[in-house]
Amino acid sequence: FGLQSNPTSNILCNCTLLLTSNCFFNVSRDFLPRGSGIVTRRPLVLQLITAKTEYAEFLHCKGKKFTDFDEVRQEIEVETDRVTGMNKGISSVPINLRIYSPHVLSLTLIDLPGITKVPVGDQPPDIEQQIRDMIMQFISRENCLILAVTPANTDLANSDALKLAKEVDPQGLRTIGVITKLDLMDEGTDAREVLENKLLPLRRGYIGVVNRSQKDIDGKKDIKAALLAERKFFLSHPSYRHMADRMGTPYLQKVLNQQLTNHIRDTLPAFRSKLQSQLLSIEHEVEVYKNFRPEDPTRKTKALLQMVQQFSVDFEKRIEGSGDQVDTLELSGGAKINRIFHERFPFELVKMEFNEKELRREISYAIKNIHGIRTGLFTPDMAFEAIVKKQIVKLKGPCLKSVDLVMQELINTVKKCTKKLATYPRLCEETERIVAGYIREREEKTKDQMLLLIDIQVSYINTNHEDFIGFANAQQRSSQVNKSAVGNQVIRKGWLTINNIGIMKGGSKEYWFVLTAESLSWYKDDEEKEKKYMLPLDNLKVRDVEKSFMSSKHIFALFNTEQRNVYKDYRFLELACDSQEEVDSWKASLLRAGVYPDKSSSALNNKENGQADNFSMDPQLERQVETIRNLVDSYMSIINKCIRDLIPKTIMHLMINNVKEFINAELLAHLYSSEDQNTLMEESAEQAQRRDETLRMYQALQEALAIIGDISTSTVSTPAPPPVDDSWLQQARRSPPPSPSTPRRPTLNNPPSRPLSGRGPAPAIPSPGPQSGAPPVPFRPGALPPFPSAEGHGGPPQVPSRPSRAPPSVPR
């Protein structure tokens, strides 16, 4: 096939079967364009497909079948001109042609343009490089068998096809030389030594073919007649008849067919392993699909029960945690709820707990209002109760917010669990709607219970609590006592970016921070060898910093409440994290160390705080305010401890455990009552398609493994030929081209001048001339006809006269 596509250019064909190998088969049809100059101007991807009838299809003409192969040739020419123009232009966009025939194997061949040295017509100046890149794109593939086609009447040592093949196939395992135009050689010359692989050898040797001439094509000579004429030529030629059985297009087909078999057998082990792994990967899914019976009336009931049960198991695993199928990419629902309980909720409590100056002003107002017109001699306990009740009521906000956060996390967990129900869209929607509705119901009841807990704490102030300091110890600051109990233990370590200092130095810088109960230190790296600074936590507070539109990081700042510099000349130390969650986590850790968030960041608050500072109090009132302040601090610490313990338990009991029980016990009944079972269990079109494709894939994999087993037992592979000295390919490219006046190089052998009888010693083969650059070729062992003696070793051999005897008759 490929040898007949273009007699004026080198043809490189890539033939690919299912198991990735190559072959060369005669399509027995004449459909490729012919002509002078460059005819193949676009790659032709020819897919041969075994079928009962014979026809052709183009990818750009979908649905149109060509049964007349003259029309196929015309369509190739028209499609080539459509993209490249009428004036010899080229394009790397391939033409895709499929030929269905009972006479071919299913494989792919690619016909590529020949190398053009001088641009003509609309061809670009770098036409040679463009064609070279196009060819290299195909022949670089390891599954490509390269047919390096060279006309017999040209210098083989300068073959572009052989040079390109050598670049991508240095071992010569994929390259087969093809010699054409043997019938057009000058009289008295032949290519015997080349075809015998003695001169300019290749590892897989050369095969000679004779194609139709332009006269034969014009005379409508068919392919079968051309093959008979080719056979007759090799049998009748005195230089080729001894190897006629190893020449011609049929033998080339046979050689390539054997290479296909070899490659298939070589790739079978790896391919079998790949098929088996694919088979195992879908086996579990196929087992489910195998039991699928559309006509079974109980099928939908069983599927519904299985889906609800699976949803319940998945939900519980995501909430309670599980050792199997652990998600390593993100936190699951239970882990996020734990974070809400022990990081987010305590942070929200403490964040709104203290505003020192405002609290003292409220205490002083309460004392004065209780005394009224009189001057009090004792600290009124009613002021303590009024302030404590007001502080307890403020806890409602963080408690309700924690319920909202947990509710949202539960709904997100439900959405993730319902993804496995996507096979049945209506079931997925109904399950999500019913469970989410129940979660919202439990949210309302949980919030009511939260408010009830706060009201219970407000209803009775227990000043007889064992942890309450009482009036006797009210002069001591409970915060100092709590802080001293913590000691200087390490609370947190991690990477933070110092934002404002980095800007002053031309860029933010990341350090390793270590937070203890008494200080915040940062180091150059996490080895903690080179300490940069240690910042005491006394009088420090935290405030939020607005995120800059130029930065993707989230920022918070530390500052000193006594208006002192925090670090060197900086009033603020801005620290940046990659996410808001990380910022909240650091704030919660700072709270444990006694660094509280600041509420008065605006100018208005600063002004109000200034008024509070200027509020005048006599010494007696100051002592009373300090006493009540310490009492409030002590009692609120008791309330906070109680609330931190009760709120997570309340949410767990009233929301999470109730939702789990609802899914296990009542979800199925709600699904049955919400909609008809047949409607719920209607399968999606995508799932039906997936099931069919999976079953087909499973069957195809089983059949492929069976075929591989048959191939292993019914085919025989041949070993690769031994390596040959093909360094002449590089040397030939470096030597200057032969001048027209020099004699023909010995690439083409001449027959002896007369017949010789008897056996004699084999003469030494004279080395080629200096322009050849080819190494001496070892002669074949045994008797050979002697060559005419050459004077010296530098000049080319003498061309003997043509033998006078008549050639042998053609055997019938």
GUDRENBA-988243 format. One record per residue (C-alpha): x, z, y; residue in three letters. Coordinates in steps of 0.05 Angstrom, whole numbers, plus 5000, padded with zeros to 4 digits. Example, Ala and Ser with C-alpha at 12.3 -4.5 7.8 and 13.67 -1.06 7.14 Angstrom:
GUDRENBA-988243
524651564910ALA/527351434979SER/
end
This chain:
GUDRENBA-988243
500050005000PHE/504850235053GLY/509949705037LEU/504949175059GLN/503049465126SER/508449185171ASN/514148735148PRO/517848795214THR/518649555219SER/520850155178ASN/515050525148ILE/515051275134LEU/509151525093CYS/506852235081ASN/502252295022CYS/498852975012THR/494553194953LEU/490753854948LEU/496854224923LEU/501053924979THR/505253374950SER/505852634961ASN/504451994925CYS/504351244936PHE/498650844906PHE/496350134911ASN/489450104942VAL/488949374920SER/485949204987ARG/488848825046ASP/486449175108PHE/492549365150LEU/494248935212PRO/500048455206ARG/504148095258GLY/510748045295SER/513748595338GLY/510949295336ILE/504149265302VAL/503050005282THR/502350315351ARG/498450935330ARG/499251375269PRO/494351185214LEU/492151775172VAL/489451465108LEU/485551935063GLN/484451654993LEU/478551984958ILE/476351854886THR/469151614884ALA/464651174841LYS/463750644895THR/468750314941GLU/467950355017TYR/471550595079ALA/469651065137GLU/472951205204PHE/472751895236LEU/470951585304HIS/465151195271CYS/461651755234LYS/456251525186GLY/458350795186LYS/460850525119LYS/465449925115PHE/465149525050THR/468648905079ASP/475949085087PHE/477048525137ASP/472448915183GLU/476749525169VAL/482849145195ARG/479048915256GLN/476649635271GLU/483849885266ILE/486149365316GLU/480249495363VAL/481250255360GLU/488750175372THR/487549735433ASP/482250215460ARG/487350775467VAL/493850405477THR/491549785514GLY/492749055496MET/500049025518ASN/504149375463LYS/502950085487GLY/503550665438ILE/499951335428SER/500951945384SER/493352025375VAL/492151845302PRO/486851395272ILE/483351745214ASN/481051285158LEU/477951485092ARG/477651015033ILE/473051194975TYR/474750824910SER/474950934835PRO/482050644834HIS/485551184875VAL/487251914871LEU/485152404925SER/491152434971LEU/493252285042THR/498151765068LEU/500651685139ILE/503151015167ASP/507751115227LEU/510550625279PRO/517450345269GLY/523250515316ILE/523150065378THR/529650015417LYS/527549595477VAL/520949715512PRO/516349125521VAL/509649035554GLY/506549705575ASP/511350115534GLN/514850675572PRO/522450665583PRO/523351235532ASP/519450875478ILE/524851005426GLU/524851755438GLN/517251795438GLN/516751435371ILE/522351855343ARG/518752505363ASP/512352245333MET/515752085267ILE/519352755265MET/512753115275GLN/510452855208PHE/516652805165ILE/519053505183SER/513753805138ARG/516454055072GLU/510553755034ASN/512253055058CYS/515552535013LEU/519252045057ILE/519451305041LEU/525451045080ALA/523950295082VAL/529649815100THR/529549055097PRO/534848765050ALA/537348275103ASN/539548825151THR/545449305151ASP/543349895107LEU/548650355136ALA/545150315204ASN/538150445178SER/534150875227ASP/529451085171ALA/535151365129LEU/538251725188LYS/531652065207LEU/530452255135ALA/537352565130LYS/536053005191GLU/529853325161VAL/531853275087ASP/539353415083PRO/539053545008GLN/535652874995GLY/530153184952LEU/524452854991ARG/527452185008THR/526551534968ILE/529750894992GLY/525550274991VAL/528849584999ILE/524249015021THR/525248265035LYS/529748164974LEU/527047454970ASP/529347305041LEU/536747465032MET/542046935048ASP/543846494990GLU/549546774950GLY/548147504967THR/544248044933ASP/542848794937ALA/544748954865ARG/549749514879GLU/545049834929VAL/539249834880LEU/543850104826GLU/545350674875ASN/552750534872LYS/553650324944LEU/551050794999LEU/547751254947PRO/541551694956LEU/539752274912ARG/533351944889ARG/536051244892GLY/532950594917TYR/527050174893ILE/526449444910GLY/519849104927VAL/517648404946VAL/511748344993ASN/507447765013ARG/510347305066SER/506447095127GLN/505146435093LYS/502146795033ASP/497647205079ILE/495346585117ASP/494046265049GLY/489646855029LYS/494047044971LYS/490847674941ASP/494448314921ILE/494148194846LYS/497447504853ALA/502647814898ALA/504348344846LEU/505047804792LEU/509647404837ALA/513748034851GLU/514548154776ARG/516547434764LYS/521847474819PHE/525348084789PHE/525147794718LEU/528047124739SER/533447354787HIS/540247404752PRO/542248024793SER/535848424783TYR/532948224715ARG/536948764678HIS/533349284720MET/526748934730ALA/523049504697ASP/525649964752ARG/523649514810MET/517149314843GLY/511049644873THR/508049884806PRO/514550254789TYR/514550564859LEU/507550814845GLN/509951104779LYS/515951454811VAL/511651764866LEU/506451964816ASN/511752344777GLN/514152674841GLN/506952894854LEU/506753204784THR/513453554795ASN/511253844861HIS/504654074833ILE/508154434776ARG/513154744824ASP/507755024869THR/503155254813LEU/505755974807PRO/505256134881ALA/498655764887PHE/495756124827ARG/497656794857SER/494356594923LYS/487956384888LEU/487757014847GLN/488557454908SER/482957074943GLN/478657154881LEU/479857914880LEU/478357984954SER/471257694947ILE/469757954877GLU/466258584901HIS/461958194950GLU/460357684897VAL/458058224849GLU/452758424900VAL/450757704910TYR/450457554836LYS/444858054828ASN/440957744884PHE/434257504858ARG/429757214913PRO/423757194866GLU/424357924845ASP/418658314878PRO/422658964877THR/428758654909ARG/426958834980LYS/424959544962THR/431659664928LYS/435459344985ALA/431759785036LEU/433360414998LEU/440760214991GLN/441360045065MET/438260705089VAL/442561105041GLN/448760745064GLN/446960855137PHE/446061605124SER/452761655089VAL/456361275144ASP/453261705199PHE/455162355165GLU/462262105153LYS/463161925226ARG/460562605249ILE/463563065197GLU/469862675184GLY/472262355119SER/478762255083GLY/477161555060ASP/477360955107GLN/480361335165VAL/480060965231ASP/486960955263THR/485060545324LEU/480060985360GLU/476761665356LEU/470361705315SER/463962035338GLY/465562725310GLY/472462735341ALA/469662535409LYS/464363075406ILE/469663585388ASN/473463365450ARG/467163465492ILE/466264175464PHE/473364425473HIS/476264025531GLU/470963695574ARG/465864265575PHE/470864825591PRO/473864405645PHE/467064295677GLU/465765045674LEU/472065245709VAL/471964675758LYS/465664935791MET/467165665779GLU/471365885838PHE/471765715911ASN/475266335934GLU/473966316009LYS/466766116003GLU/465566665951LEU/468467195996ARG/464166976054ARG/457967006010GLU/459767705986ILE/460767956057SER/454067656079TYR/450667976019ALA/453468666034ILE/451468626107LYS/444468376092ASN/443368936042ILE/445469466091HIS/441469146146GLY/441569536211ILE/445070116179ARG/452470186166THR/453670276092GLY/458270806066LEU/458370555993PHE/459169875960THR/452069635943PRO/451269435870ASP/445468975890MET/450568515925ALA/454368465859PHE/448068275821GLU/445967765874ALA/452767415873ILE/453367435797VAL/446367145787LYS/447966585835LYS/454466425798GLN/450866435731ILE/445565935754VAL/451065455773LYS/452965405699LEU/446665005685LYS/449964365710GLY/455864355662PRO/451464565604CYS/446464005615LEU/452063505626LYS/455063685559SER/448363535525VAL/448262855559ASP/455262695535LEU/453862895463VAL/447262505463MET/450861875487GLN/456161955434GLU/450962035379LEU/447461395402ILE/454161025402ASN/455461275331THR/448561025309VAL/450060335338LYS/456660295300LYS/453360505235CYS/447759995242THR/452759425243LYS/452759435167LYS/445259295170LEU/446358645206ALA/444358275142THR/437158455160TYR/436258395236PRO/429458715240ARG/431659305197LEU/437659395241CYS/433459395305GLU/428159865277GLU/433260355250THR/436960385316GLU/430460465355ARG/427661025311ILE/434061435307VAL/435661355381ALA/428561575399GLY/429262185355TYR/435962355388ILE/432762335456ARG/427262795432GLU/432363295408ARG/436063215474GLU/429963475513GLU/429164075466LYS/436564235470THR/436564215546LYS/430564685547ASP/434365155502GLN/440465115548MET/436365305608LEU/433265865568LEU/440166135552LEU/442166135625ILE/435666475645ASP/436867005592ILE/443667145622GLN/440667185692VAL/434967645670SER/439468235655TYR/446368395682ILE/449668835630ASN/454769245668THR/455869675607ASN/459369125569HIS/465769335535GLU/469768795570ASP/467068945639PHE/472269295683ILE/467269725721GLY/467970005790PHE/473770455770ALA/478369875756ASN/475569395807ALA/481969405848GLN/485769045793GLN/485368295791ARG/482868085723SER/485967395730SER/492867705731GLN/491268105669VAL/488867495633ASN/494767095654LYS/499867615633SER/496667635564ALA/498166895555VAL/505566955566GLY/510066365578ASN/507765965519GLN/507965195519VAL/500964925532ILE/502164175534ARG/507463635532LYS/506962895549GLY/508962305593TRP/506562285665LEU/508461825723THR/510462145789ILE/506761685836ASN/508161865909ASN/515562025900ILE/516561375863GLY/513560975920ILE/518461285968MET/524161065922LYS/521460365911GLY/517360465848GLY/513660975806SER/517661325752LYS/515561635686GLU/518062315662TYR/516862775604TRP/512763385628PHE/512464065595VAL/506864545618LEU/507465285604THR/503265875628ALA/508065985686GLU/511265315705SER/510964565701LEU/517664235685SER/519563505677TRP/525363175640TYR/528562495638LYS/525962365567ASP/522562725509ASP/529062995482GLU/528563525538GLU/535963545550LYS/536363345623GLU/531363755664LYS/529563445731LYS/525664015762TYR/521564635746MET/515364775789LEU/512365485788PRO/504765495781LEU/503566045832ASP/498465845886ASN/497765145858LEU/491264765853LYS/489064075828VAL/485363555867ARG/483062845851ASP/486262245884VAL/482561585893GLU/485161025849LYS/488760485888SER/486359775881PHE/493559565869MET/494560045811SER/491360095743SER/493260825734LYS/488861435746HIS/491761965793ILE/491062705806PHE/495263145852ALA/498063855854LEU/498564225921PHE/500064925946ASN/494265325974THR/498865656025GLU/500664986057GLN/507764996029ARG/511564406002ASN/510564315927VAL/516963925913TYR/522663845963LYS/519463546026ASP/512863345993TYR/506363726005ARG/503163385945PHE/505663195876LEU/501662595853GLU/501562495777LEU/498761865744ALA/495961725674CYS/493761085639ASP/486561315628SER/481361785658GLN/480862155592GLU/488162325595GLU/487262575666VAL/481563025645ASP/485663285586SER/491463465632TRP/486663815680LYS/483864225623ALA/490964425603SER/492564625675LEU/486265055675LEU/488865435615ARG/495165565655ALA/491165825715GLY/491465205759VAL/484365095783TYR/481264475815PRO/480264455890ASP/473364335918LYS/474764335992SER/478363666001SER/474563396060SER/475563546133ALA/468663856137LEU/470364346082ASN/476964496115ASN/473264656179LYS/468465116143GLU/474265456109ASN/477465546177GLY/471065886201GLN/471266336140ALA/478466516155ASP/476566716226ASN/470667136201PHE/472267846224SER/471368426176MET/472969156186ASP/477569486134PRO/471869826099GLN/468069166090LEU/474368836065GLU/475169366011ARG/467869285991GLN/468568525987VAL/474868585945GLU/471469075898THR/465468635887ILE/469868025882ARG/473668335824ASN/467268565791LEU/464367865796VAL/470767575768ASP/470568055709SER/463167945693TYR/463567185700MET/469267165650SER/464667515600ILE/459167015615ILE/463866415609ASN/466466655543LYS/459366735517CYS/457066055544ILE/463265695516ARG/461565975448ASP/453965885449LEU/453165195480ILE/456964805425PRO/453165205372LYS/446565055404THR/448064315410ILE/450464295338MET/444164635312HIS/438764315354LEU/441663605360MET/446963405310ILE/444563765248ASN/437263585263ASN/439062845270VAL/442762855204LYS/436863185169GLU/432162675201PHE/436262085176ILE/436662375105ASN/429462595098ALA/424862215146GLU/428061565168LEU/425561175107LEU/418361405118ALA/418661215191HIS/421260525172LEU/415660415122TYR/410460615174SER/413460225231SER/413059525203GLU/411459115141ASP/416859155088GLN/417358405080ASN/418458325155THR/423758875156LEU/427658575099MET/427757855123GLU/434857615114GLU/438457295172SER/440256555168ALA/447656725178GLU/447457205119GLN/444156705073ALA/449356185093GLN/454956685081ARG/452256865012ARG/451856134992ASP/458855995018GLU/461756604983THR/458556414917LEU/461055694924ARG/467955944942MET/468056404882TYR/466055834836GLN/471155364867ALA/476655884858LEU/474855974785GLN/474855224773GLU/481555154810ALA/484755684766LEU/482055334704ALA/484954664728ILE/491654994742ILE/491655254671GLY/490354554644ASP/495754254688ILE/500854764663SER/499654564591THR/498353814597SER/503753574645THR/511353514641VAL/516053564701SER/522653204708THR/528753544737PRO/531253334806ALA/537152854803PRO/544053134817PRO/546753114889PRO/550652504911VAL/555652394966ASP/551252155023ASP/556052315080SER/556051565094TRP/549551685133LEU/553252095186GLN/559551655185GLN/555451025192ALA/552251285255ARG/558951435287ARG/562150755270SER/561450175319PRO/556449635300PRO/559249015266PRO/560548415309SER/556847765293PRO/563347415275SER/565547915221THR/563847755149PRO/557948085116ARG/559248795095ARG/559048955021PRO/552349285025THR/549748674988LEU/553548474925ASN/555247754906ASN/554747494835PRO/561247264800PRO/563346534806SER/562946394732ARG/560446734669PRO/565547184636LEU/566047344562SER/568947934527GLY/570048634551ARG/575748854595GLY/577749454636PRO/573449594697ALA/577149404760PRO/577549874820ALA/572349734872ILE/575649554938PRO/574150034994SER/569549775049PRO/572249515114GLY/573849955173PRO/567149815206GLN/563250095147SER/565450815149GLY/562650915078ALA/566651295026PRO/569150964962PRO/563450924912VAL/565151144840PRO/564250574791PHE/559650614730ARG/563450774665PRO/563950194616GLY/565749464622ALA/563949104687LEU/565348394707PRO/571848384747PRO/571548284822PHE/576047784855PRO/582348144876SER/582848334949ALA/589148344988GLU/590249065011GLY/584849585017HIS/582949485089GLY/579348815090GLY/572548645060PRO/572148314992PRO/572147564989GLN/565447224978VAL/565846814913PRO/562446154905SER/555646114874ARG/555746034797PRO/554945324774SER/550645484714ARG/543245464719ALA/539346124722PRO/535946344658PRO/528846124647SER/523146594662VAL/520746944598PRO/513446814584ARG/
end
